[in-house]
Amino acid sequence: MGGGTGSAGAPGEGGTGGSAGSAGSAGSAGSAGTGGSAGTGGSAGTAGSAGTAGTAGTGGATSGTASRDLLAQLQAIDGLTAVEHDSSLPGYRYFVLELDQPADHDHPDAARFQQRLLLHHRDPAAPVVLVSEGYNLYPDAQWLDEPAELLAANQLRVEHRFFSPSRPAPADWSLLTIEQAAADLHRVIASLRPLYEGRWISTGASKSGMTAIYHRRFYPADVDGTVAYVAPHSAGVSDPRYRDFVAERGDPACRQALQHFQREVLLRRPAMLDLMEAEAAELDVTYDLLGIDRALDIAVIESVFSLWQYKDSSFCARVPTAASDDAAVWAFLDEANAPHLWSDPYLLAMEPYYWQAAAELGYPSFAEEHIADLLLYPGANVPTSFVEAGPGKTPIFDPRAMQDISAWLTTEGERLLFIYGENDPYTAAAFDIGAARDSHRFIAPGGTHGAVILSLAPADQALALGALESWTGVAPSRPEPAALRPLLRGRRWMTRD
């Protein structure tokens, strides 16, 4: 979720999420695909009932001859379509799935949509890591998130509702809520649980981590633990904690250099706009939604936030100055917060995030007083600016959603693990775990929005790995460096090394 939106209890207590998985293991004899239809029955009910109903289906996912029947078992689940693709991850089979979902879980007989899922299957006895994506999926890019690597687990990645193509048509934007998205994940788990014997862990980074926490609030027993990476919990649509946090990053000389850089970009507006237009022609993008001047203003306003979000303080030594040429100023802006990320295709792709931020999630505030005299659109960096106008497209912020999450987490939450980076602006709004049971919050020293368990201090890392082992019954092992490691670039985009 990024410069403006990443990614728990005693093992047996966990609750019913774990017991449902183990219930499924009892039916290893049934390889005829009946597990799929049983999963259907569970999809509308509780996770536990799904596991019980699906006992006959776990056998089809075992090794040997039965493993060749996994595709058939998936295709037998009511409402699920499955296509197997070549896996780029050794030891895994890879499936692209779609699950028929209600647009409104309170009225399942009304509009429906197809929700896209990505399954990396290794072993039915291994844990399952549910990645509750807060955004789109990328079927052509295959990787395992850190918990799946540490646990040698199966991994199920779920596209968030309203991100294309997982969007009802026509789209009723009032149904884009954290509770409806949590119900999506509940049905996904109930449908797939019968195929697996191991315990389930949910995870996600940034907005995806937020999504995992929201799911636990409404369905706390669906999984046995949750690892939320760099997940903020904002207070309102212009949360001042972010601005204050960024104002304290770096030494005074660095902070002053960054403010001078922002002014330098805007003082060179004609040259910067020429470069934006040339890049737009090259990338075949337009700025019709915001207008190119407003896009430049917002890119500049958010540039310092984004630098601290993804980079360490070494960038302070190379901040352009008034003596730098236009090319150097442009290159640094492009690195910090590329203006084309505010062009039409990028904004439209991320529009569901902005709707949620404006309606329930909240949004950061950004310092602009020092450049106010150079801005053409002061105050434009708010989530409603990025929601395309149309019927039913006027979100109104309701603070009760996040207040409810806080109340639940601090009093009833359990088996939750939060990972943050020391310099990441989103740490300013880190979740307060309060009295949550068997839960931890750790901050990676010098860390950014890419903080992970293995970047924690040794003592914290040991506690986090111990929690994973407690919740899953599997001792985590350090994986080999991933061949393809994604870098979540906030609420707007994703790039890869």
C-alpha positions as CSV (number, residue, x, y, z in Angstrom):
1,M,0.0,0.0,0.0
2,G,2.6,2.3,0.1
3,G,3.2,5.9,-0.1
4,G,-0.3,6.6,0.5
5,T,-1.9,1.7,-0.2
6,G,3.0,-4.2,1.2
7,S,2.7,-8.1,4.6
8,A,-0.3,-15.0,16.8
9,G,-1.8,-18.3,19.8
10,A,-1.0,-21.6,21.0
11,P,-0.9,-24.2,18.4
12,G,-3.8,-26.2,19.3
13,E,-6.0,-23.6,20.7
14,G,-6.1,-21.7,17.6
15,G,-9.0,-22.4,17.1
16,T,-11.4,-24.0,14.9
17,G,-9.4,-23.1,11.8
18,G,-6.8,-25.6,12.6
19,S,-9.2,-28.2,13.8
20,A,-11.1,-28.0,10.5
21,G,-7.9,-28.7,8.6
22,S,-7.1,-31.7,10.7
23,A,-10.6,-33.0,10.3
24,G,-10.0,-33.0,6.6
25,S,-7.1,-35.4,7.0
26,A,-9.3,-38.1,8.3
27,G,-10.7,-38.6,4.8
28,S,-7.6,-39.4,2.9
29,A,-9.3,-42.4,1.4
30,G,-11.6,-40.4,-0.8
31,S,-9.7,-39.6,-4.0
32,A,-12.7,-39.6,-6.2
33,G,-13.1,-35.8,-6.2
34,T,-15.9,-35.7,-3.7
35,G,-13.8,-33.4,-1.6
36,G,-14.5,-30.7,-4.1
37,S,-18.3,-30.9,-3.8
38,A,-17.9,-31.1,-0.1
39,G,-16.0,-27.9,-0.1
40,T,-18.9,-26.4,-1.8
41,G,-21.1,-27.1,1.1
42,G,-18.6,-25.6,3.4
43,S,-18.1,-22.5,1.3
44,A,-21.3,-20.9,2.6
45,G,-20.7,-21.9,6.2
46,T,-18.0,-22.0,8.7
47,A,-14.4,-23.0,8.2
48,G,-14.8,-25.9,10.5
49,S,-17.9,-27.3,8.8
50,A,-16.1,-27.0,5.5
51,G,-13.2,-29.1,6.8
52,T,-15.6,-31.7,8.2
53,A,-17.6,-31.9,5.0
54,G,-14.5,-32.2,2.9
55,T,-12.9,-35.2,4.6
56,A,-13.4,-37.3,1.6
57,G,-11.4,-35.0,-0.6
58,T,-8.0,-34.8,0.9
59,G,-6.8,-38.1,-0.5
60,G,-6.8,-36.7,-4.1
61,A,-4.1,-34.2,-3.2
62,T,-1.6,-36.8,-1.9
63,S,1.6,-37.7,-3.7
64,G,1.9,-40.4,-6.3
65,T,-0.9,-41.4,-8.6
66,A,-3.5,-39.4,-6.6
67,S,-1.5,-36.2,-7.1
68,R,-2.4,-36.3,-10.8
69,D,-6.1,-36.0,-9.7
70,L,-5.6,-32.7,-8.0
71,L,-6.7,-30.7,-11.0
72,A,-9.9,-32.8,-11.3
73,Q,-10.5,-32.3,-7.6
74,L,-10.2,-28.6,-8.0
75,Q,-12.5,-28.6,-11.0
76,A,-15.1,-30.6,-9.0
77,I,-15.5,-27.9,-6.4
78,D,-18.8,-26.1,-7.0
79,G,-18.3,-22.7,-8.5
80,L,-14.5,-23.1,-9.0
81,T,-12.7,-23.2,-12.4
82,A,-9.1,-24.4,-12.5
83,V,-6.4,-24.3,-15.1
84,E,-2.9,-25.8,-14.5
85,H,0.1,-23.8,-15.7
86,D,3.8,-24.6,-15.7
87,S,5.3,-23.8,-12.4
88,S,8.5,-21.8,-12.1
89,L,8.9,-22.9,-8.5
90,P,10.6,-26.3,-8.0
91,G,8.4,-28.8,-6.1
92,Y,5.2,-26.9,-6.8
93,R,2.3,-27.3,-9.1
94,Y,0.7,-24.0,-10.2
95,F,-3.0,-23.4,-10.8
96,V,-4.9,-20.3,-11.9
97,L,-8.4,-20.5,-10.3
98,E,-11.6,-18.5,-10.4
99,L,-14.3,-18.8,-7.7
100,D,-17.9,-17.7,-8.2
101,Q,-18.6,-15.2,-5.5
102,P,-21.7,-13.1,-4.5
103,A,-21.2,-9.4,-5.0
104,D,-23.2,-9.0,-1.8
105,H,-22.7,-11.9,0.7
106,D,-25.9,-10.8,2.5
107,H,-27.8,-11.4,-0.8
108,P,-26.1,-14.4,-2.5
109,D,-28.9,-14.8,-5.0
110,A,-28.2,-11.4,-6.6
111,A,-25.2,-10.3,-8.7
112,R,-22.1,-12.6,-8.8
113,F,-18.5,-12.2,-9.9
114,Q,-15.5,-14.4,-10.6
115,Q,-12.7,-13.9,-8.1
116,R,-9.3,-14.9,-9.3
117,L,-7.0,-17.1,-7.2
118,L,-3.5,-18.4,-7.7
119,L,-2.5,-21.7,-6.1
120,H,1.0,-23.1,-5.6
121,H,0.5,-26.6,-4.4
122,R,3.3,-28.7,-2.8
123,D,2.0,-31.2,-0.3
124,P,-1.5,-31.7,1.2
125,A,0.1,-32.3,4.6
126,A,2.0,-29.1,4.6
127,P,0.6,-25.8,5.9
128,V,-1.4,-23.5,3.6
129,V,-0.4,-19.8,3.5
130,L,-3.3,-17.7,2.4
131,V,-2.1,-14.4,0.8
132,S,-4.9,-11.9,1.2
133,E,-4.0,-9.6,-1.6
134,G,-5.1,-6.1,-1.2
135,Y,-4.8,-5.4,-4.9
136,N,-4.4,-7.2,-8.2
137,L,-2.9,-10.6,-8.9
138,Y,0.0,-11.1,-11.4
139,P,-0.5,-14.7,-12.8
140,D,2.6,-14.5,-15.0
141,A,4.9,-13.7,-12.0
142,Q,5.4,-16.6,-9.6
143,W,6.9,-16.3,-6.1
144,L,6.3,-17.4,-2.6
145,D,5.7,-15.0,0.2
146,E,8.0,-15.2,3.2
147,P,5.8,-17.4,5.4
148,A,5.3,-19.9,2.6
149,E,9.1,-20.1,2.0
150,L,9.9,-20.4,5.7
151,L,7.3,-23.2,6.2
152,A,7.7,-24.9,2.8
153,A,4.0,-24.4,2.6
154,N,1.3,-24.5,-0.1
155,Q,0.3,-21.0,-1.1
156,L,-3.1,-19.6,-2.1
157,R,-3.1,-16.0,-3.3
158,V,-6.5,-14.2,-3.6
159,E,-7.2,-11.1,-5.7
160,H,-9.1,-8.4,-3.8
161,R,-12.6,-7.7,-4.9
162,F,-13.1,-4.9,-7.4
163,F,-9.6,-5.1,-8.7
164,S,-9.8,-6.1,-12.3
165,P,-10.8,-8.7,-13.4
166,S,-12.3,-9.7,-10.0
167,R,-15.1,-7.1,-10.2
168,P,-18.9,-7.4,-10.5
169,A,-20.5,-5.9,-13.6
170,P,-22.1,-3.6,-13.2
171,A,-20.1,-2.6,-10.1
172,D,-22.0,-1.4,-7.0
173,W,-19.2,0.4,-5.2
174,S,-21.1,0.4,-2.0
175,L,-20.2,-3.3,-1.8
176,L,-16.5,-2.6,-1.7
177,T,-16.2,-2.9,2.1
178,I,-13.8,-4.7,4.4
179,E,-16.6,-6.9,5.6
180,Q,-17.6,-8.1,2.1
181,A,-13.9,-8.7,1.3
182,A,-13.5,-10.7,4.5
183,A,-16.5,-12.8,3.4
184,D,-14.8,-13.5,0.1
185,L,-11.8,-14.9,1.9
186,H,-14.0,-17.0,4.2
187,R,-15.7,-18.7,1.2
188,V,-12.3,-19.2,-0.5
189,I,-11.0,-21.0,2.6
190,A,-14.1,-23.1,3.0
191,S,-14.0,-24.2,-0.6
192,L,-10.3,-25.2,-0.6
193,R,-9.8,-26.4,3.0
194,P,-11.0,-30.0,2.3
195,L,-7.9,-30.6,0.0
196,Y,-5.4,-29.9,2.8
197,E,-4.5,-31.4,6.1
198,G,-2.1,-28.8,7.4
199,R,-2.9,-25.7,9.4
200,W,-3.6,-22.3,7.7
201,I,-1.7,-19.0,8.0
202,S,-2.9,-15.8,6.4
203,T,-0.5,-13.1,5.4
204,G,0.0,-9.9,3.3
205,A,2.1,-6.8,3.0
206,S,0.8,-3.3,3.3
207,K,-2.8,-3.1,2.2
208,S,-2.7,-6.9,1.8
209,G,-1.7,-7.2,5.5
210,M,-4.5,-4.9,6.4
211,T,-6.9,-7.2,4.5
212,A,-5.6,-10.2,6.4
213,I,-6.4,-8.4,9.8
214,Y,-9.8,-7.4,8.7
215,H,-10.6,-11.0,7.6
216,R,-9.5,-12.2,11.1
217,R,-11.9,-9.7,12.8
218,F,-14.9,-11.1,11.0
219,Y,-13.8,-14.8,10.8
220,P,-11.2,-15.2,13.6
221,A,-11.2,-19.1,13.4
222,D,-10.6,-19.4,9.7
223,V,-6.9,-19.6,10.1
224,D,-4.4,-20.5,12.8
225,G,-2.4,-17.3,12.7
226,T,-1.7,-14.2,10.7
227,V,1.5,-12.4,9.7
228,A,0.8,-8.8,8.6
229,Y,3.8,-7.0,7.1
230,V,4.1,-3.2,7.1
231,A,0.3,-2.8,7.5
232,P,-0.9,0.6,8.7
233,H,-4.0,1.4,10.6
234,S,-5.0,5.0,9.6
235,A,-7.1,7.4,11.6
236,G,-9.1,9.4,9.1
237,V,-8.5,10.5,5.5
238,S,-5.7,12.9,6.4
239,D,-3.9,11.2,9.3
240,P,-1.2,13.6,10.6
241,R,0.9,10.9,12.2
242,Y,2.5,10.2,8.8
243,R,3.5,13.7,8.1
244,D,5.0,14.1,11.6
245,F,6.9,10.8,11.2
246,V,8.4,11.8,7.8
247,A,9.5,15.2,9.3
248,E,11.7,13.3,11.7
249,R,13.5,11.1,9.2
250,G,17.1,11.8,8.4
251,D,19.4,14.5,9.8
252,P,18.6,18.2,9.4
253,A,20.8,18.6,6.4
254,C,19.0,15.8,4.6
255,R,15.6,17.1,5.5
256,Q,16.5,20.6,4.2
257,A,18.0,19.2,1.0
258,L,14.8,17.2,0.3
259,Q,12.6,20.3,0.8
260,H,14.9,22.3,-1.6
261,F,14.6,19.5,-4.1
262,Q,10.8,19.6,-4.1
263,R,10.9,23.3,-4.7
264,E,13.4,22.9,-7.4
265,V,11.1,20.5,-9.3
266,L,8.2,22.9,-9.2
267,L,10.4,25.9,-10.0
268,R,11.3,24.0,-13.2
269,R,7.6,23.1,-14.0
270,P,7.8,23.8,-17.8
271,A,10.9,21.6,-18.2
272,M,9.4,18.8,-16.0
273,L,6.1,18.9,-17.9
274,D,8.0,18.6,-21.2
275,L,9.7,15.5,-19.8
276,M,6.4,14.1,-18.5
277,E,4.8,14.5,-21.9
278,A,7.7,12.9,-23.7
279,E,7.5,9.9,-21.3
280,A,3.7,9.7,-21.6
281,A,4.2,9.4,-25.4
282,E,6.8,6.7,-24.9
283,L,4.7,4.8,-22.4
284,D,1.4,5.5,-24.2
285,V,-0.3,6.9,-21.2
286,T,-2.6,9.9,-20.6
287,Y,-3.3,12.3,-17.8
288,D,-7.0,13.0,-18.5
289,L,-8.2,12.1,-15.0
290,L,-6.0,14.4,-13.0
291,G,-4.5,16.7,-15.6
292,I,-0.7,16.7,-16.0
293,D,-0.1,19.7,-13.7
294,R,-2.0,18.2,-10.8
295,A,-0.2,14.9,-11.4
296,L,3.1,16.7,-11.1
297,D,2.0,18.5,-7.9
298,I,1.0,15.2,-6.3
299,A,4.2,13.4,-7.4
300,V,6.3,16.1,-5.8
301,I,4.2,16.3,-2.6
302,E,4.6,12.6,-2.0
303,S,8.2,12.2,-3.2
304,V,9.8,12.5,0.2
305,F,7.4,10.1,1.8
306,S,8.1,7.5,-0.9
307,L,11.9,7.9,-0.6
308,W,11.8,7.0,3.1
309,Q,9.3,4.2,2.3
310,Y,11.6,2.3,0.1
311,K,15.2,3.5,0.5
312,D,17.7,4.0,3.2
313,S,19.3,7.3,4.2
314,S,22.2,6.9,1.7
315,F,20.0,8.7,-0.9
316,C,20.6,11.9,1.1
317,A,24.1,12.2,-0.4
318,R,22.7,12.5,-3.9
319,V,19.7,14.8,-3.7
320,P,19.8,17.3,-6.6
321,T,20.4,20.9,-5.9
322,A,19.8,24.2,-7.7
323,A,23.1,23.6,-9.5
324,S,21.8,20.3,-11.0
325,D,20.6,20.1,-14.6
326,D,17.0,19.3,-15.5
327,A,17.9,15.7,-16.4
328,A,19.3,15.1,-12.9
329,V,16.3,16.7,-11.2
330,W,13.9,14.6,-13.3
331,A,15.8,11.4,-12.7
332,F,15.6,11.8,-9.0
333,L,11.9,12.6,-9.0
334,D,11.3,9.6,-11.2
335,E,13.2,7.4,-8.7
336,A,11.4,8.9,-5.7
337,N,7.8,9.0,-7.0
338,A,7.6,8.6,-10.8
339,P,5.0,11.0,-12.2
340,H,3.7,8.4,-14.7
341,L,2.3,6.5,-11.7
342,W,-0.3,9.2,-11.5
343,S,-1.4,8.7,-15.2
344,D,-4.8,7.3,-16.2
345,P,-4.0,3.6,-16.5
346,Y,-2.3,3.4,-13.1
347,L,-5.0,5.4,-11.3
348,L,-7.8,3.3,-12.8
349,A,-6.0,0.1,-11.9
350,M,-5.7,1.2,-8.3
351,E,-9.1,3.0,-8.1
352,P,-10.6,0.4,-5.7
353,Y,-7.9,1.2,-3.2
354,Y,-8.6,4.9,-3.3
355,W,-12.3,4.2,-2.9
356,Q,-11.6,2.1,0.2
357,A,-9.3,4.7,1.6
358,A,-11.9,7.4,1.1
359,A,-14.7,5.2,2.6
360,E,-13.2,3.1,5.4
361,L,-9.4,2.7,5.4
362,G,-8.2,6.3,5.8
363,Y,-5.2,7.9,4.2
364,P,-1.9,9.7,5.2
365,S,-1.4,13.5,5.2
366,F,1.6,15.0,3.5
367,A,3.6,18.1,4.2
368,E,3.2,20.8,1.6
369,E,3.5,24.0,3.5
370,H,7.0,24.6,2.3
371,I,6.0,24.3,-1.4
372,A,2.5,25.8,-1.1
373,D,3.4,28.9,-3.1
374,L,4.5,26.8,-6.0
375,L,1.6,24.3,-6.1
376,L,-1.2,24.8,-8.6
377,Y,-3.4,22.3,-6.8
378,P,-2.7,22.5,-3.0
379,G,-4.6,19.9,-1.0
380,A,-5.2,17.7,-4.0
381,N,-3.5,14.6,-2.5
382,V,-6.6,13.1,-0.9
383,P,-8.1,9.7,-1.9
384,T,-11.3,11.2,-3.4
385,S,-9.1,12.9,-6.0
386,F,-8.4,9.5,-7.5
387,V,-11.9,8.1,-7.7
388,E,-13.3,8.5,-11.2
389,A,-16.6,10.4,-11.2
390,G,-19.8,8.5,-11.9
391,P,-23.1,7.4,-10.5
392,G,-22.7,5.9,-7.0
393,K,-19.0,7.0,-7.0
394,T,-19.0,9.5,-4.1
395,P,-17.4,7.7,-1.1
396,I,-18.1,9.1,2.3
397,F,-15.7,8.3,5.1
398,D,-17.1,6.2,8.0
399,P,-14.6,6.1,10.9
400,R,-16.6,3.3,12.6
401,A,-15.0,0.6,10.4
402,M,-11.4,1.2,11.7
403,Q,-12.6,1.9,15.2
404,D,-14.3,-1.5,15.2
405,I,-11.1,-3.2,14.1
406,S,-9.1,-1.5,16.9
407,A,-11.6,-2.5,19.5
408,W,-11.6,-6.1,18.3
409,L,-7.8,-6.5,17.9
410,T,-6.9,-5.0,21.3
411,T,-9.4,-7.0,23.3
412,E,-10.1,-10.2,21.3
413,G,-7.3,-10.6,18.8
414,E,-5.0,-13.6,19.0
415,R,-2.2,-15.3,17.1
416,L,-1.2,-12.1,15.2
417,L,2.3,-11.1,14.1
418,F,3.0,-7.5,12.9
419,I,6.3,-6.6,11.1
420,Y,7.3,-3.0,10.5
421,G,10.3,-1.1,9.2
422,E,12.0,1.6,11.3
423,N,12.1,4.2,8.6
424,D,8.9,3.3,6.7
425,P,6.3,6.1,7.1
426,Y,3.6,3.5,7.5
427,T,5.1,2.5,10.8
428,A,3.7,5.8,12.1
429,A,0.3,4.2,12.0
430,A,1.3,0.7,13.2
431,F,-1.5,-1.4,14.7
432,D,-1.7,-1.3,18.5
433,I,-2.0,-4.9,19.6
434,G,-3.2,-4.0,23.1
435,A,-4.2,-7.1,25.0
436,A,-4.3,-9.4,22.0
437,R,-3.2,-12.9,23.0
438,D,-0.2,-14.7,21.7
439,S,0.5,-11.7,19.4
440,H,3.6,-9.7,18.7
441,R,4.7,-6.4,17.0
442,F,8.3,-6.0,15.8
443,I,10.2,-3.3,14.0
444,A,13.1,-4.1,11.7
445,P,16.1,-1.8,12.5
446,G,16.6,0.6,9.6
447,G,13.9,-1.2,7.8
448,T,11.6,0.1,5.0
449,H,8.3,-1.0,3.5
450,G,10.1,-4.2,2.5
451,A,10.7,-5.3,6.1
452,V,10.3,-9.1,6.7
453,I,10.9,-11.5,9.6
454,L,14.4,-12.3,8.5
455,S,15.3,-8.6,8.7
456,L,14.4,-8.4,12.4
457,A,17.0,-8.2,15.2
458,P,18.0,-11.8,16.2
459,A,15.9,-11.9,19.4
460,D,12.8,-10.6,17.7
461,Q,13.4,-12.9,14.7
462,A,13.6,-15.9,17.0
463,L,10.3,-15.0,18.7
464,A,8.6,-14.5,15.3
465,L,9.8,-17.8,14.0
466,G,8.8,-19.5,17.2
467,A,5.3,-18.1,16.8
468,L,5.0,-19.6,13.3
469,E,6.1,-22.9,14.6
470,S,3.7,-22.8,17.4
471,W,0.8,-22.0,15.1
472,T,1.5,-24.5,12.4
473,G,3.4,-27.3,14.1
474,V,6.2,-26.9,11.4
475,A,9.7,-25.6,12.3
476,P,10.5,-22.7,9.9
477,S,13.7,-23.1,7.8
478,R,15.6,-20.4,6.1
479,P,15.0,-20.7,2.3
480,E,17.5,-20.2,-0.4
481,P,17.4,-16.7,-1.9
482,A,14.3,-16.4,-4.1
483,A,14.8,-16.3,-7.8
484,L,12.1,-13.7,-8.1
485,R,11.4,-11.5,-5.2
486,P,8.6,-8.9,-5.6
487,L,8.9,-5.5,-4.1
488,L,5.5,-4.1,-3.1
489,R,5.4,-0.5,-4.2
490,G,2.6,0.8,-2.1
491,R,-1.0,1.3,-2.9
492,R,-0.4,2.0,-6.5
493,W,2.0,-0.3,-8.2
494,M,4.3,-3.3,-8.0
495,T,7.8,-3.6,-9.5
496,R,10.2,-6.4,-9.3
497,D,14.0,-6.5,-9.1
